[in-house]
Amino acid sequence: MTTSATRDLGTGIGKTDYDVVIIGAGFAGMYQLHKLRQIGLRAHVFEVGNDVGGTWYWNRYPGARVDIESMEYSYSFDNDLQQEWRWKERYAPQPELLEYARHVCKRYDLRKDISFSTKVEKLGWDERARTWTVETPNGKAVTARYVIAATGCLSKPSEPKFEGMEYFRGQMYWTSNYPHEGVDLSGKRVAVIGTGSSGIQTITAIAPQVGHLTVLQRTPTFAVPAHNTLISDARDAEIKAKYDEIRRVGRATSVGFNQPPGDRMLADVSPEDARKELDERWARGGLGFSFGFDDVLLEPVANNFVAEYVREKIREKVKDPHTAELLCPRSYPIASKRMCVDTGYFETYNRDNVDLVDLKSEPLQRITESGILVGSRKIEVDVIILATGFDAMTGALNSIEISNGLGTLKEKWAYGPRTYLGLMSHGFPNLFMITGPQSPSVLSNMMVSIEDHVDWVSETLKDLTASGQTRIEPAADAEENWVHTTNDLANMTLMPQANSWYMGANIPGKERVFMPFMGGVDTYAQIIAGIRVANYHGFEFG
């Protein structure tokens, strides 16, 4: 790679190829590039894919769509952008989201500062020069004063190995890297392993197409209806007329999107009133369902009331009683794993060409040349689709060798991530993370969390440049306090009771610790704004 002329920010401490290197050209990386240009910094993006879009570039499996309403799962920083873009569906499918990403890239002429098909393999900190060396394949490297990791929370696939995989003679696909050109499954015998969000979307989409579908389920999923629909011209105009207010209200919630407020304890209302509230939220659809009462994630009795409501709905939808019970989650509190938003998932099991295998009673033994051995029986299939999720929150960062000269970030995080505000980690100066672990991130509307972080990082770099400072790092004690705060908040709730990817439980050998910040987007935004006002309390400069 050839680089343009190096630049000195005016301090005389080490010239660099770029002021800032950004890793990733998803929604976070694109917005970060745009913001840095606005404040006069020279930034460059390295993206491993060959196009923008991040999550929505890679996840092309059948039925892939967002679980936040499209009109809110979008940028708010430019009113002209949000007024001109026309969303087609309440919950946008993957092709529409990728089209939106490409539109943003073109609108702000971002592509010229992005190197595609380029993986960042190593980051090395030089304390004397106060620069990062960013290494890409074939030994190519550039230097930058700052690095911003916009690598995504769900971007490092979990690809467990099953015995016999290499001998399977049929087709095998991961939902996390599904063929871009699609796959013709017409009339084929297909098995899907995994029933998280990717799994249930895939299952729902392909059931009408395939000859026979076998679903292999280890843990059943709580899913609420999306009630997805096309967005009418009248609805589009209604939202755009009051977009500013919609954005303001969404940011004032704990999750970053509009929903009916839940300001009561379930324990304080009658069962009849509680059911009425749940009925209304079920009819509305979407992730706001579980936020009807403030004690759902605090009190087991309240949680079980809501969980049993959903189990009743599953029994109503699924005709076969035995299958319905297998689909009813019981081993974890509702909403302690990411809730799924479905478009007819449970009804899929009423089809004659769909079977459910309970891996708790019939464990997956191995994959054979012609199918899958579960328990003592062999299931013959032509295609296996593996919906096995991601190494969430830390996986993407840990896949890069990030060294400060004394050790690596992966080594530091061996027993769980350690950050200050989910933005930086002590010992790794000038390295920022967008929606990093111990920030709200995956517990929120990601677009709100992305904009909050990008805006904060951009203002911080603007302040650093104006003051002539070239080094920023969280203090060790501030980081320690934040880690304890994050853990304490999670431990006050039922969230750690689930073997979820929030806990890293889906990755063998990964330390189990609750990784997101539970305090809410609204509270978190006030915290980071206050820290900046308080002269960056908890950060050290040089």
C-alpha positions, -999 to +999 in steps of 0.1 A: +000+000+000+013+034-008+005+062+016+002+099+012+025+123+029+030+119+066+016+145+089+027+160+122-001+173+144+021+201+155+039+184+185+070+172+168+064+137+183+065+112+155+050+119+121+023+095+109+008+084+076-027+092+090-040+110+120-065+082+126-069+047+113-104+032+116-109-005+115-142-015+099-166+001+073-199-008+089-223+018+102-199+028+130-168+030+107-186+050+081-200+076+105-166+078+122-149+086+090-174+113+081-170+129+116-132+130+115-133+146+081-155+173+095-130+182+122-101+182+098-083+150+107-069+127+080-085+093+085-084+060+066-105+029+070-094-007+066-123-031+059-119-069+055-149-072+032-151-058-003-179-034+004-194-013+032-222-025+055-205-045+082-231-068+097-253-063+067-226-071+042-218-104+058-251-117+071-270-127+039-287-158+051-323-163+041-347-141+061-320-119+076-335-086+089-331-061+116-349-064+150-352-026+156-378-007+135-361+007+103-371+043+109-351+042+141-323+018+130-308+046+109-285+076+112-299+107+129-269+130+124-281+145+091-318+155+088-315+157+050-303+120+050-332+108+072-357+128+051-346+116+017-342+079+025-374+059+021-376+027+042-398+000+026-406-022+056-411-018+093-382-041+099-358-038+070-344-070+054-307-074+048-307-062+011-324-030+020-300-023+049-270-030+026-285-006+000-288+020+027-252+016+037-241+020+001-263+051-002-246+067+028-212+058+015-219+074-019-237+104-004-207+114+017-180+102-008-165+078+018-152+051-005-121+070-015-108+067+020-115+030+025-093+001+017-115-029+011-105-066+012-079-055+037-076-072+071-059-055+100-037-083+115-016-064+140-015-031+160+017-021+177+021+008+200+053+029+200+054+048+233+083+070+223+068+081+191+032+079+205+020+062+174+003+030+164+017+008+136-012-009+117-001-040+099-021-056+071-013-087+050+020-092+032+038-071+058+023-038+047+020-012+074+010+024+081+013+046+112-014+066+129-016+087+160-049+071+169-067+039+161-105+035+163-118+000+163-152+000+147-151-038+145-187-045+156-201-065+185-213-095+164-187-098+137-164-127+147-183-159+138-185-188+162-178-218+140-177-249+163-163-281+149-186-311+148-171-346+144-173-357+108-179-323+092-151-329+067-168-361+054-202-346+046-208-349+009-236-324+007-236-286+010-227-269+042-231-232+050-227-209+080-253-182+084-225-158+093-209-162+058-238-173+036-231-172-001-237-138-015-254-152-046-278-172-025-285-210-026-313-228-043-328-251-016-359-261-036-370-296-029-339-304-008-336-320+026-321-293+048-310-293+085-305-261+105-284-263+136-291-235+160-322-215+170-310-181+179-319-150+159-301-161+127-315-196+131-351-187+135-350-162+106-335-188+084-359-215+094-389-193+088-377-182+054-367-215+039-394-238+052-418-231+023-390-237-002-373-269+009-384-305+005-380-312+041-366-292+070-351-306+102-344-281+130-318-292+156-325-272+188-303-272+219-320-244+237-355-230+227-358-192+221-382-166+234-396-148+204-422-121+200-440-112+168-427-085+146-460-078+129-438-067+100-455-047+073-448-024+044-444+013+054-471+033+037-465+067+022-488+082+049-468+064+077-435+075+062-447+111+061-460+109+096-427+098+110-406+122+090-427+151+101-418+145+138-384+127+134-367+150+158-391+142+185-390+105+178-352+106+181-353+126+213-378+102+229-358+072+218-326+085+232-343+091+266-351+054+270-328+027+284-327+009+250-325+038+225-358+033+207-394+043+211-417+021+231-446+025+255-431+034+288-431+007+315-431+026+348-448+001+370-438-030+389-456-061+379-459-070+416-480-038+421-507-047+396-533-074+394-528-104+371-556-091+349-540-057+345-506-073+338-521-095+311-538-065+295-504-047+294-487-077+278-516-082+254-511-046+241-474-050+237-478-084+220-502-068+196-478-039+189-449-064+184-412-059+186-386-058+214-406-034+235-426-064+247-404-072+276-402-037+290-438-034+302-428-037+339-397-025+357-392-056+377-392-082+349-354-085+350-352-080+387-377-104+403-381-141+394-418-141+400-424-111+377-401-127+351-419-160+352-453-143+348-441-127+315-423-159+304-454-180+310-474-155+290-451-162+260-451-199+266-489-198+264-487-180+231-463-206+217-488-234+227-516-214+209-495-212+178-481-247+176-506-274+169-487-304+182-486-303+220-453-322+223-436-299+198-450-269+215-435-279+248-401-285+233-403-249+219-411-234+253-380-220+270-376-229+307-339-230+315-334-192+317-353-160+325-371-143+297-351-114+282-318-126+298-309-137+263-314-115+233-351-116+226-359-126+190-385-108+168-401-134+145-423-133+114-441-167+118-414-188+134-435-209+157-462-215+130-435-230+108-437-262+130-472-267+118-459-276+083-458-312+073-423-308+060-407-295+092-394-316+121-379-305+154-351-325+171-344-318+208-307-321+212-311-324+250-327-358+246-311-367+213-275-353+214-257-345+181-232-374+179-215-365+146-220-355+110-218-383+085-212-385+048-250-382+041-264-365+072-264-361+109-264-387+137-285-376+166-290-400+196-291-434+179-307-423+147-294-409+114-310-380+096-303-380+059-299-344+045-286-327+014-278-294+030-266-284+065-270-247+076-251-238+108-266-209+127-241-210+156-237-173+163-207-151+171-179-146+196-196-115+208-183-082+221-146-092+223-141-117+195-133-092+167-108-072+188-091-104+201-086-116+166-062-087+160-028-089+177-029-057+196+004-051+215+015-022+237+051-036+238+045-053+272+017-076+263-015-079+242-050-068+247-061-104+244-039-114+273-052-086+294-088-097+286-082-134+293-105-133+323-130-109+307-129-075+291-115-046+311-124-011+298-132+024+309-167+032+296-164+006+269-143+032+251-107+025+260-086+000+279-058+010+303-023+002+289-034+008+253-032+045+247-049+062+218-069+031+210-107+037+210-135+012+207-169+020+192-196+002+212-170-018+230-176-042+259-189-026+291-210+000+271-247-004+263-241-016+227-260-049+222-286-040+248-297-010+228-305+003+194-270+000+180-274+031+158-279+053+189-250+037+207-228+041+176-236+078+172-231+084+209-196+068+208-185+083+175-196+118+186-178+114+219-146+101+203-146+128+176-151+156+202-123+141+223-099+141+193-109+176+185-101+187+221-068+168+221-057+184+188-067+219+200-047+215+232-016+200+216-020+167+235-010+135+217-017+108+242-049+097+261-053+066+283-078+057+310-064+056+345-061+022+361-083+030+390-110+046+368-111+014+347-112-008+378-142+012+391-160+010+358-155-028+356-169-032+391-198-009+382-207-029+351-205-062+370-224-049+400-253-036+378-255-069+359-255-089+392-285-069+405-305-084+377-314-119+364-292-114+333-262-135+344-285-165+350-286-173+313-258-191+294-260-163+268-235-148+244-238-117+266-218-139+291-196-154+264-212-188+273-215-199+236-177-199+232-158-229+248-131-217+272-142-181+272-144-165+306-180-161+317-186-125+326-215-102+316-201-079+290-226-051+282-234-021+305-269-026+321-275+010+331-292+020+299-284+042+269-300+073+286-279+070+318-248+061+299-250+091+276-252+114+306-222+097+321-199+101+292-211+136+286-204+145+322-169+130+320-160+152+291-174+183+309-154+173+340-121+177+321-122+140+310-123+126+345-106+092+347-084+098+317-047+106+317-031+128+290+004+135+277 
